[in-house]
Amino acid sequence: MRCALTTGKGACAIWWRPTRRSPPRCRARCVTRLSTASVATALYTRGPRSQFVQGVKPIERQPVTMVGQAFTLRYIPAREDRNQLEVFRNPDHPQRVAVETCPEGQILVMDARGDASAATAGSILVTRLAVRGCAGVVSDGGFRDAKGIGELDMPAYCANPSAPIAGAQQGILTV
């Protein structure tokens, strides 16, 4: 089966099984045709055992399959003496660094330890990811402004909408 992606030079010449030499857009297009179960099994046979974020739902009504490399951000329980509102104004804050350094075509995956009691991002940060060309965003925590995020042309998945900011319940450990 040929990839249906067409380029300025005509139809893509790769078959169902893309190779590393295939153009990245062609590889991504072929992978989007596979079921989640097939991808999970293929990854499992190659070593990764925890390759699926449990408990997330698409924000938009018509979820779009997204393909890309994961760019990760990990949250930890917040400390009241360290996680004040002013830390979010710092341009070197890990959350801002993650949004500004997530490469084009990759997916920002945020590990909030399954805690959706505080938001891991809102429409401003997710819009910035979309403008920068990221392939999508996934969080097992909450998102603020879920309605606005759902209107973007970028797939977004989270556990639940959540109004409180991340600093209320969560700190950030690593990008």
PyRosetta script that sets phi, psi and omega in degrees:
from pyrosetta import init, pose_from_sequence

init()
pose = pose_from_sequence("MRCALTTGKGACAIWWRPTRRSPPRCRARCVTRLSTASVATALYTRGPRSQFVQGVKPIERQPVTMVGQAFTLRYIPAREDRNQLEVFRNPDHPQRVAVETCPEGQILVMDARGDASAATAGSILVTRLAVRGCAGVVSDGGFRDAKGIGELDMPAYCANPSAPIAGAQQGILTV")
pose.set_psi(1, 131.4)
pose.set_omega(1, -179.9)
pose.set_phi(2, -87.9)
pose.set_psi(2, 151.1)
pose.set_omega(2, 174.3)
pose.set_phi(3, -67.5)
pose.set_psi(3, 137.3)
pose.set_omega(3, -176.8)
pose.set_phi(4, -84.0)
pose.set_psi(4, -3.8)
pose.set_omega(4, -178.9)
pose.set_phi(5, -68.8)
pose.set_psi(5, 130.0)
pose.set_omega(5, 177.0)
pose.set_phi(6, -110.0)
pose.set_psi(6, 146.8)
pose.set_omega(6, 178.8)
pose.set_phi(7, -121.3)
pose.set_psi(7, -178.3)
pose.set_omega(7, 177.8)
pose.set_phi(8, -62.2)
pose.set_psi(8, -19.4)
pose.set_omega(8, -178.9)
pose.set_phi(9, -98.8)
pose.set_psi(9, 11.6)
pose.set_omega(9, -179.9)
pose.set_phi(10, 106.4)
pose.set_psi(10, -165.7)
pose.set_omega(10, -176.1)
pose.set_phi(11, -68.9)
pose.set_psi(11, 147.8)
pose.set_omega(11, 177.2)
pose.set_phi(12, -64.4)
pose.set_psi(12, 137.9)
pose.set_omega(12, -174.4)
pose.set_phi(13, -95.4)
pose.set_psi(13, 4.7)
pose.set_omega(13, -178.2)
pose.set_phi(14, -83.4)
pose.set_psi(14, 157.6)
pose.set_omega(14, 177.9)
pose.set_phi(15, -97.4)
pose.set_psi(15, -174.0)
pose.set_omega(15, -175.7)
pose.set_phi(16, -51.3)
pose.set_psi(16, -35.6)
pose.set_omega(16, -177.2)
pose.set_phi(17, -99.6)
pose.set_psi(17, 95.9)
pose.set_omega(17, -178.9)
pose.set_phi(18, -69.3)
pose.set_psi(18, 155.7)
pose.set_omega(18, 177.7)
pose.set_phi(19, -114.8)
pose.set_psi(19, 174.5)
pose.set_omega(19, 177.9)
pose.set_phi(20, -64.4)
pose.set_psi(20, -23.5)
pose.set_omega(20, 179.1)
pose.set_phi(21, -80.3)
pose.set_psi(21, -13.9)
pose.set_omega(21, 178.8)
pose.set_phi(22, -68.3)
pose.set_psi(22, 146.0)
pose.set_omega(22, 176.9)
pose.set_phi(23, -58.0)
pose.set_psi(23, 141.9)
pose.set_omega(23, -177.2)
pose.set_phi(24, -53.9)
pose.set_psi(24, -39.1)
pose.set_omega(24, -179.5)
pose.set_phi(25, -65.5)
pose.set_psi(25, -34.0)
pose.set_omega(25, 178.2)
pose.set_phi(26, -69.9)
pose.set_psi(26, -42.7)
pose.set_omega(26, 178.2)
pose.set_phi(27, -60.5)
pose.set_psi(27, -45.3)
pose.set_omega(27, -179.0)
pose.set_phi(28, -63.5)
pose.set_psi(28, -42.0)
pose.set_omega(28, -179.1)
pose.set_phi(29, -62.5)
pose.set_psi(29, -41.4)
pose.set_omega(29, 178.7)
pose.set_phi(30, -66.6)
pose.set_psi(30, -40.2)
pose.set_omega(30, -178.4)
pose.set_phi(31, -67.1)
pose.set_psi(31, -32.9)
pose.set_omega(31, -179.8)
pose.set_phi(32, -64.5)
pose.set_psi(32, -18.6)
pose.set_omega(32, 178.2)
pose.set_phi(33, -79.0)
pose.set_psi(33, -16.6)
pose.set_omega(33, -177.7)
pose.set_phi(34, -82.8)
pose.set_psi(34, 152.1)
pose.set_omega(34, 176.2)
pose.set_phi(35, -75.9)
pose.set_psi(35, 157.3)
pose.set_omega(35, 177.6)
pose.set_phi(36, -59.9)
pose.set_psi(36, -39.1)
pose.set_omega(36, 179.7)
pose.set_phi(37, -62.7)
pose.set_psi(37, -40.4)
pose.set_omega(37, 179.4)
pose.set_phi(38, -65.3)
pose.set_psi(38, -42.6)
pose.set_omega(38, 179.0)
pose.set_phi(39, -65.1)
pose.set_psi(39, -43.7)
pose.set_omega(39, 179.7)
pose.set_phi(40, -61.6)
pose.set_psi(40, -41.2)
pose.set_omega(40, 178.6)
pose.set_phi(41, -66.6)
pose.set_psi(41, -41.9)
pose.set_omega(41, 179.0)
pose.set_phi(42, -62.5)
pose.set_psi(42, -42.2)
pose.set_omega(42, 178.0)
pose.set_phi(43, -65.9)
pose.set_psi(43, -40.8)
pose.set_omega(43, 179.7)
pose.set_phi(44, -58.7)
pose.set_psi(44, -41.7)
pose.set_omega(44, -179.2)
pose.set_phi(45, -69.1)
pose.set_psi(45, -18.7)
pose.set_omega(45, 179.5)
pose.set_phi(46, -97.6)
pose.set_psi(46, 0.1)
pose.set_omega(46, 174.6)
pose.set_phi(47, 126.6)
pose.set_psi(47, -48.5)
pose.set_omega(47, -177.8)
pose.set_phi(48, -63.2)
pose.set_psi(48, 124.3)
pose.set_omega(48, -178.3)
pose.set_phi(49, -97.1)
pose.set_psi(49, -31.4)
pose.set_omega(49, -178.4)
pose.set_phi(50, -112.1)
pose.set_psi(50, 77.8)
pose.set_omega(50, -174.6)
pose.set_phi(51, -113.7)
pose.set_psi(51, 14.5)
pose.set_omega(51, -176.0)
pose.set_phi(52, -133.8)
pose.set_psi(52, 131.4)
pose.set_omega(52, 178.1)
pose.set_phi(53, -88.0)
pose.set_psi(53, 117.1)
pose.set_omega(53, -176.8)
pose.set_phi(54, -84.7)
pose.set_psi(54, 148.6)
pose.set_omega(54, 170.5)
pose.set_phi(55, 79.9)
pose.set_psi(55, 16.1)
pose.set_omega(55, 178.4)
pose.set_phi(56, -103.4)
pose.set_psi(56, 151.7)
pose.set_omega(56, -179.9)
pose.set_phi(57, -130.1)
pose.set_psi(57, 150.4)
pose.set_omega(57, 177.0)
pose.set_phi(58, -68.1)
pose.set_psi(58, 143.5)
pose.set_omega(58, 178.3)
pose.set_phi(59, -80.9)
pose.set_psi(59, -40.4)
pose.set_omega(59, -178.6)
pose.set_phi(60, -77.7)
pose.set_psi(60, 159.6)
pose.set_omega(60, -177.3)
pose.set_phi(61, -68.9)
pose.set_psi(61, -39.1)
pose.set_omega(61, -179.9)
pose.set_phi(62, -109.2)
pose.set_psi(62, 89.1)
pose.set_omega(62, -177.4)
pose.set_phi(63, -61.1)
pose.set_psi(63, 142.7)
pose.set_omega(63, -179.8)
pose.set_phi(64, -109.2)
pose.set_psi(64, 138.1)
pose.set_omega(64, 175.7)
pose.set_phi(65, -68.7)
pose.set_psi(65, 130.7)
pose.set_omega(65, 178.0)
pose.set_phi(66, -119.6)
pose.set_psi(66, 145.4)
pose.set_omega(66, -179.8)
pose.set_phi(67, -133.3)
pose.set_psi(67, 132.8)
pose.set_omega(67, 177.2)
pose.set_phi(68, 174.2)
pose.set_psi(68, 167.1)
pose.set_omega(68, 177.0)
pose.set_phi(69, -77.1)
pose.set_psi(69, 143.9)
pose.set_omega(69, -179.8)
pose.set_phi(70, -79.5)
pose.set_psi(70, 133.4)
pose.set_omega(70, 171.2)
pose.set_phi(71, -115.3)
pose.set_psi(71, 116.2)
pose.set_omega(71, -165.5)
pose.set_phi(72, -105.0)
pose.set_psi(72, 150.5)
pose.set_omega(72, 175.8)
pose.set_phi(73, -137.9)
pose.set_psi(73, 127.2)
pose.set_omega(73, -177.1)
pose.set_phi(74, -112.9)
pose.set_psi(74, 130.4)
pose.set_omega(74, 176.2)
pose.set_phi(75, -99.7)
pose.set_psi(75, 150.4)
pose.set_omega(75, 177.0)
pose.set_phi(76, -128.3)
pose.set_psi(76, 166.5)
pose.set_omega(76, 177.3)
pose.set_phi(77, -58.4)
pose.set_psi(77, 138.6)
pose.set_omega(77, -177.6)
pose.set_phi(78, -75.8)
pose.set_psi(78, 151.9)
pose.set_omega(78, 171.5)
pose.set_phi(79, -112.7)
pose.set_psi(79, 127.8)
pose.set_omega(79, -176.6)
pose.set_phi(80, -62.6)
pose.set_psi(80, -27.1)
pose.set_omega(80, -179.8)
pose.set_phi(81, -80.5)
pose.set_psi(81, -12.5)
pose.set_omega(81, -177.4)
pose.set_phi(82, -117.8)
pose.set_psi(82, -26.3)
pose.set_omega(82, -173.7)
pose.set_phi(83, -102.8)
pose.set_psi(83, 74.1)
pose.set_omega(83, 176.7)
pose.set_phi(84, -97.6)
pose.set_psi(84, 165.2)
pose.set_omega(84, -176.6)
pose.set_phi(85, -59.4)
pose.set_psi(85, -33.9)
pose.set_omega(85, -177.1)
pose.set_phi(86, -65.9)
pose.set_psi(86, -19.4)
pose.set_omega(86, 178.6)
pose.set_phi(87, -64.7)
pose.set_psi(87, -26.3)
pose.set_omega(87, -179.5)
pose.set_phi(88, -74.4)
pose.set_psi(88, -13.8)
pose.set_omega(88, 177.2)
pose.set_phi(89, -83.3)
pose.set_psi(89, -13.3)
pose.set_omega(89, -178.8)
pose.set_phi(90, -74.3)
pose.set_psi(90, 122.6)
pose.set_omega(90, 179.4)
pose.set_phi(91, -64.6)
pose.set_psi(91, -16.0)
pose.set_omega(91, 178.2)
pose.set_phi(92, -94.9)
pose.set_psi(92, 8.8)
pose.set_omega(92, 177.8)
pose.set_phi(93, -62.7)
pose.set_psi(93, 134.6)
pose.set_omega(93, -175.2)
pose.set_phi(94, -54.6)
pose.set_psi(94, -34.4)
pose.set_omega(94, 179.2)
pose.set_phi(95, -65.6)
pose.set_psi(95, -44.6)
pose.set_omega(95, 178.7)
pose.set_phi(96, -67.1)
pose.set_psi(96, -40.2)
pose.set_omega(96, 177.5)
pose.set_phi(97, -60.3)
pose.set_psi(97, -42.6)
pose.set_omega(97, 179.6)
pose.set_phi(98, -62.2)
pose.set_psi(98, -43.9)
pose.set_omega(98, -179.5)
pose.set_phi(99, -65.4)
pose.set_psi(99, -39.8)
pose.set_omega(99, -177.2)
pose.set_phi(100, -80.9)
pose.set_psi(100, -16.6)
pose.set_omega(100, -178.1)
pose.set_phi(101, -112.0)
pose.set_psi(101, -5.7)
pose.set_omega(101, 177.0)
pose.set_phi(102, -61.7)
pose.set_psi(102, 117.5)
pose.set_omega(102, -175.8)
pose.set_phi(103, -65.5)
pose.set_psi(103, 152.5)
pose.set_omega(103, 176.7)
pose.set_phi(104, -56.7)
pose.set_psi(104, 136.1)
pose.set_omega(104, 178.7)
pose.set_phi(105, 85.1)
pose.set_psi(105, -5.8)
pose.set_omega(105, 178.6)
pose.set_phi(106, -99.5)
pose.set_psi(106, 167.4)
pose.set_omega(106, -177.3)
pose.set_phi(107, -112.4)
pose.set_psi(107, 124.5)
pose.set_omega(107, 175.8)
pose.set_phi(108, -78.3)
pose.set_psi(108, 117.4)
pose.set_omega(108, -179.8)
pose.set_phi(109, -112.8)
pose.set_psi(109, 118.0)
pose.set_omega(109, -177.0)
pose.set_phi(110, -108.1)
pose.set_psi(110, 123.5)
pose.set_omega(110, 178.3)
pose.set_phi(111, -96.3)
pose.set_psi(111, 107.1)
pose.set_omega(111, 179.3)
pose.set_phi(112, -106.5)
pose.set_psi(112, 18.9)
pose.set_omega(112, -178.9)
pose.set_phi(113, 61.2)
pose.set_psi(113, 25.7)
pose.set_omega(113, 179.5)
pose.set_phi(114, 73.5)
pose.set_psi(114, 13.0)
pose.set_omega(114, -177.9)
pose.set_phi(115, -96.0)
pose.set_psi(115, 105.6)
pose.set_omega(115, -179.8)
pose.set_phi(116, -96.9)
pose.set_psi(116, 14.6)
pose.set_omega(116, -179.1)
pose.set_phi(117, -74.2)
pose.set_psi(117, -12.8)
pose.set_omega(117, 175.8)
pose.set_phi(118, -140.6)
pose.set_psi(118, 147.9)
pose.set_omega(118, -175.9)
pose.set_phi(119, -76.0)
pose.set_psi(119, 141.9)
pose.set_omega(119, 175.6)
pose.set_phi(120, -95.2)
pose.set_psi(120, -14.7)
pose.set_omega(120, 176.7)
pose.set_phi(121, -166.0)
pose.set_psi(121, 165.7)
pose.set_omega(121, 176.5)
pose.set_phi(122, -133.8)
pose.set_psi(122, -172.8)
pose.set_omega(122, -173.9)
pose.set_phi(123, -64.9)
pose.set_psi(123, -30.7)
pose.set_omega(123, -179.9)
pose.set_phi(124, -65.5)
pose.set_psi(124, -49.6)
pose.set_omega(124, -178.8)
pose.set_phi(125, -68.5)
pose.set_psi(125, -40.4)
pose.set_omega(125, -178.9)
pose.set_phi(126, -69.9)
pose.set_psi(126, -36.0)
pose.set_omega(126, 175.1)
pose.set_phi(127, -63.1)
pose.set_psi(127, -39.7)
pose.set_omega(127, 177.5)
pose.set_phi(128, -61.0)
pose.set_psi(128, -41.6)
pose.set_omega(128, 176.9)
pose.set_phi(129, -61.3)
pose.set_psi(129, -43.2)
pose.set_omega(129, -179.7)
pose.set_phi(130, -63.7)
pose.set_psi(130, -43.2)
pose.set_omega(130, 179.9)
pose.set_phi(131, -64.7)
pose.set_psi(131, -34.4)
pose.set_omega(131, -180.0)
pose.set_phi(132, -78.1)
pose.set_psi(132, -5.1)
pose.set_omega(132, 175.0)
pose.set_phi(133, 91.8)
pose.set_psi(133, 18.0)
pose.set_omega(133, 177.8)
pose.set_phi(134, -68.6)
pose.set_psi(134, 152.0)
pose.set_omega(134, -176.3)
pose.set_phi(135, -79.6)
pose.set_psi(135, -19.3)
pose.set_omega(135, -179.8)
pose.set_phi(136, 167.7)
pose.set_psi(136, -179.8)
pose.set_omega(136, 179.1)
pose.set_phi(137, -143.6)
pose.set_psi(137, 139.0)
pose.set_omega(137, -180.0)
pose.set_phi(138, -135.3)
pose.set_psi(138, 135.3)
pose.set_omega(138, 175.7)
pose.set_phi(139, -142.3)
pose.set_psi(139, 135.9)
pose.set_omega(139, 173.6)
pose.set_phi(140, -87.3)
pose.set_psi(140, 10.7)
pose.set_omega(140, 172.5)
pose.set_phi(141, -106.9)
pose.set_psi(141, -156.9)
pose.set_omega(141, -178.6)
pose.set_phi(142, -99.5)
pose.set_psi(142, 166.2)
pose.set_omega(142, 173.0)
pose.set_phi(143, -124.3)
pose.set_psi(143, 138.7)
pose.set_omega(143, 169.5)
pose.set_phi(144, -81.6)
pose.set_psi(144, 160.5)
pose.set_omega(144, 173.5)
pose.set_phi(145, 52.5)
pose.set_psi(145, 44.4)
pose.set_omega(145, -175.5)
pose.set_phi(146, -58.5)
pose.set_psi(146, -35.8)
pose.set_omega(146, -179.4)
pose.set_phi(147, -62.4)
pose.set_psi(147, -45.1)
pose.set_omega(147, 177.9)
pose.set_phi(148, -64.5)
pose.set_psi(148, -38.5)
pose.set_omega(148, 178.2)
pose.set_phi(149, -65.4)
pose.set_psi(149, -38.9)
pose.set_omega(149, 179.9)
pose.set_phi(150, -66.2)
pose.set_psi(150, -19.9)
pose.set_omega(150, 179.3)
pose.set_phi(151, -86.5)
pose.set_psi(151, -7.4)
pose.set_omega(151, 179.6)
pose.set_phi(152, -74.7)
pose.set_psi(152, 159.6)
pose.set_omega(152, 177.5)
pose.set_phi(153, -89.0)
pose.set_psi(153, 36.9)
pose.set_omega(153, 179.9)
pose.set_phi(154, -137.7)
pose.set_psi(154, 132.8)
pose.set_omega(154, 178.7)
pose.set_phi(155, -62.8)
pose.set_psi(155, 139.4)
pose.set_omega(155, 178.8)
pose.set_phi(156, -141.4)
pose.set_psi(156, 133.5)
pose.set_omega(156, -179.6)
pose.set_phi(157, -130.3)
pose.set_psi(157, 137.0)
pose.set_omega(157, 174.9)
pose.set_phi(158, -149.1)
pose.set_psi(158, 172.1)
pose.set_omega(158, 179.6)
pose.set_phi(159, -73.9)
pose.set_psi(159, -46.7)
pose.set_omega(159, -178.6)
pose.set_phi(160, -163.0)
pose.set_psi(160, 155.7)
pose.set_omega(160, 169.7)
pose.set_phi(161, -65.5)
pose.set_psi(161, 146.6)
pose.set_omega(161, -178.4)
pose.set_phi(162, -153.3)
pose.set_psi(162, 126.5)
pose.set_omega(162, -177.1)
pose.set_phi(163, -80.7)
pose.set_psi(163, -39.6)
pose.set_omega(163, -176.9)
pose.set_phi(164, -62.2)
pose.set_psi(164, 144.4)
pose.set_omega(164, 178.5)
pose.set_phi(165, -71.5)
pose.set_psi(165, 159.5)
pose.set_omega(165, -176.7)
pose.set_phi(166, -58.9)
pose.set_psi(166, -35.6)
pose.set_omega(166, -178.0)
pose.set_phi(167, -61.7)
pose.set_psi(167, -19.7)
pose.set_omega(167, 179.5)
pose.set_phi(168, -68.8)
pose.set_psi(168, -34.2)
pose.set_omega(168, -176.4)
pose.set_phi(169, -126.6)
pose.set_psi(169, -21.9)
pose.set_omega(169, -170.0)
pose.set_phi(170, -134.6)
pose.set_psi(170, 141.7)
pose.set_omega(170, 170.0)
pose.set_phi(171, -106.6)
pose.set_psi(171, 175.0)
pose.set_omega(171, -178.4)
pose.set_phi(172, -115.6)
pose.set_psi(172, 131.3)
pose.set_omega(172, -177.7)
pose.set_phi(173, -96.2)
pose.set_psi(173, -59.2)
pose.set_omega(173, -173.1)
pose.set_phi(174, -141.7)
pose.set_psi(174, 152.8)
pose.set_omega(174, 172.2)
pose.set_phi(175, -109.9)
pose.dump_pdb("model.pdb")
